[in-house]
Amino acid sequence: MDTKELTLTHLDALEAESIHIFREVAAEFERPVLLYSVGKDSSVLVRLAQKAFAPGKIPFPLLHVDTGYKFQEMIEFRDRFTADIGADLIVHRNEEAIANNANPTDLGTQKCCGLLKTEALLQGLSKGNYDAAIGGARRDEEKSRAKERFYSFRDSFGQWDPKNQRPELWNIYNSGINEGESIRVFPLSNWTELDVWLYIYREEIPISNLYFAQEREVVRWNNQLIVKGDVMLNAAELETEPVVSRFRTLGCYPCTGAVLSNATTVPEIIQEMMVVRSSERTTRVIDHDSEGSMEKKKREGYF
Amino acid sequence: MSSPTQIKSDSTLQEVQTFLEDYGQRTLLRFTTVGSVDDGKSTLIGRLLHDSKSIFEDQIATLKGESKQNLSDEQIDFSLLTDGLKAEREQGITIDVAYRYFSTPKRNFIIADTPGHEQYTRNMATGASTANLAIILIDARHGVIEQTQRHSFIASLLGIPRLLICVNKMDLVNYSEDVFDNIREQYTNFATKLGIVDLKFIPISALKGDNVVEQSENMTWYHGEPVMEYLEDVYIGSDRNLVDFRFPVQSVIRPDHTFRGFAGQLASGRIRVGEEVMVLPSMRRSKIKEIHQFDKTIEQAFASQSVTITLEDEVDISRGDMLVRPRNVPHSENHFESMIVWMSEVPMDPSKTYVIKQTSRQTKANVLDVRYQVDVNSLSRNKVDHLNLNEIGRVAFRTNLPLFFDPYKLNRMTGSFIMIDPLSNNTVAAGMIIDRVPTERLREESDVALKNRNIHRHEGSVTQVEREAKLNQKGVTLWFTGLSGSGKSTIAGALERRLFDLDKNVYRLDGDNVRAGLCGDLGFSRYDRKENIRRVAEVASLFNSQGTIILASLISPYQEERDSAKEIVGEERFVEVYVKAPLETCEQRDPKGLYKKARAGEIQNFTGVSDAYEEPTDARIVLDTEKLSVDECVDQLLDLIDELS
């Protein structure tokens, strides 16, 4: 017997593992939801969900937490993409905070994120009474995530206790929860950034134009290239310059930096990946706030 | 929307495609690293990541910053890379499993970095559960210590197929070959006891980089490969079970009335379109119609692929069922023996009902017996009545629903399970199934279980010997096995008459008759058939114990079933009688018209037609009904009964 022929490639093995998890979630939870952030990982997540249930439809809704600071191109892409695949999209915003003009310049990025992302996410989850929230986080993104489980238990306040995680063995996942508690599920845990890109390339998965290089008007701020937007109170005072750039991750425009790049296709991005020497979250302002900041956010309920 | 796969320049396309092809050929190696707190485990991982260029510049910059802050050391402290959580870094120890990723042009790797100190056996078990290989670090200055032994035991318990023993800090023992050789010998002696055969030893200095990625110039006496090369080349193709097809059904996909697919991930084995499969527990059979993978169909599926299978026939299947091949079935039992790693701070309560999750099946379970607890340091066995956090022991269980399982050593996916506390919902234990509980043992256990339920067997004052003396006969069971129509009932009936006329106490238990009453609640699934046999054997045993001769005629097609009947009745009273006739003859006789119906597909799982008959290999007597008359058969059996008395 030729076992080589019967060996899954790395990418196929990751895919099979993720699909298995999707199916477990759909079978064992009453109200799952897929947290859709519009980014490339979300696109991969959605494709895997499609694969898990084909030829049926994805048996749960997609929830997008909109901070009000998302790039317009993201919103357009979101609406088109979800309509194309016939997904059930739910958008949630922390309207109260948005009405109070929450913004990173006045509040600082930590507090702003706390209100518009973490708080909004918890609101959205409790509004839908979801017992399982599927997210696209990967363990290779950040140190504290390296210890995250596929099934991450959250207490009734949505909080994570890194010291008291359920052991997770083989491919057997414990979906047991009591009223009010929930599980965050991370089917992409074992994927790396490169895996995600290769998969997008192989599967021809649509992603937002923001990932591709073009000339963009940016402000140099905190060592980042920030696309100029009208919410930055002092935007008028800052000088902008046209820079050919793209985004490695998509977040809120005031806090997501672009990188210098000429990559206008996925293969070019992959090529860039092959030589890139900087991890992707460096373009996120929030991770640099203080050492261990991601861990702190996660304990509070941030995804 | 952009079209992301459009290629702009030819060179980029070619480069990326070459890379993709290459990446596509790569295999995935999952390994776990274990060692004591100061063995330099994190340093080794850090160096593997760094030297394979898996660390980004900004991470290195952060590390340099942290190193200065904590250690005022010029050199990068690689261990900071892996000791993720802030709380852990403050304590200076890794307290949970952390996963790392790196790749080389030959392979992709997932590292489960697990803590080595005593309190966290459960984390090591977690990391080990999916590993192809374990790296065990030994400090060259200290040699094989208790923790090393514990780690090795857990690695063998979790079925990690191979161990790489890195004798670290060789720089602190002057790169001495003697030190290395001593440790190797010491460790090999120990590992042999555990039954671990695939061992590899490499002398390294993780801190200085000796034999990690580059061959060390300080240890020219070592002629083997460095760690990285070994990891890249070690053969892991034999790790998966590609023989025994097991497909636990996760869900049924039914978008409309035209499609009914069974979704799941192959736990082991492989299957092709057109091949026959059997559903557990119903034992219904069908053929594979199609194997779907999203927008395409494939001809063959193999272990660990996630697929959706459709069948030729409409068969009732739901989550928790398993598709297997009719001639290669797992155990289907509601009791089994297993090794358990207790993972909860709340100790095991043997009187409590837990939940067991195994493949896609979940059921309530009770502890039958804690056989022993293993002292992981001395490997000695202690008699205990429960297990505490991080203790390992052998435990027998009884489950509410039968599980479809294989021994863990043959099949990691169908031999593993987790235990869940139904109140807290915590995962309290991980289990590795050894085998079913032997029937004899099960009876003892049932006694214990009965006592726990305040049922005590009452031993009367009249003994079986007295009863048999009074009747002037020995209570034995003649177990007639053979195909339908082979002549079992005819012979048993004639023998009963003759014995009765000889003034013997005799009673006939006929398969069809018991199905009307005693076993009227049972169907024909494998589980039900077993239960049918069990009940008949138990009744036979009761009759025997009061001296009556029992003539039991049941097809009982499987040796396993007949053996279990033998165990219940007792070997000295059990006589296996094989009533032999070729299938064609039986089919011609067809006294009940059953073969006809089976051929027409009206009866499922009919022995000889759509189900196997395992010929007895060591029957006490074989009666060939093509050659022998009924009377001749009866005469032979009377002689045998005389012999036994």
Interface residues (C-beta under 8 A of the other chain):
Chain A: M1 T3 K4 L6 T7 L8 T9 H10 L11 D12 A13 E15 A16 E17 I19 H20 R23 E24 A26 A27 Q50 K51 A52 F53 A54 P55 G56 K57 F77 R80 F81 R139 D140 K143 S144 A146 K147 P162 K163 Q165 R166 P167 E168 L169 W170 N171 I172 N174 G176 I177 N178 E181 S189 N190 T192 L194 L198 I200 Y201 R202 E204 I205 P206 I207 N209 Y211 F212 T264 T265 V266 P267 E268 I270 Q271 M274 V276 R277 S278 S279 T282 E291 G292 E295
Chain B: M1 S2 P4 T5 Q6 I7 K8 T12 L13 E15 V16 Q17 F19 L20 Y23 G24 Q25 R26 T27 L28 F56 E57 D58 Q59 E66 L81 T82 G84 L85 K86 A87 I95 D96 V97 A98 Y99 R100 Y101 S103 N108 I110 D113 R122 N123 A125 T126 S129 T130 G237 S238 R240 L242 Q250 S251 I253 R254 P255 F259 G261 A263 G264 Q265 R270 H292 Q293 F294 D295 F302 A303 S304 Q305 S306 T308 R319 M343 V355 K357 Q358 T359 S360 R412 M413 S416 F417 I418 I420 P422 N425 N426 T427 A430
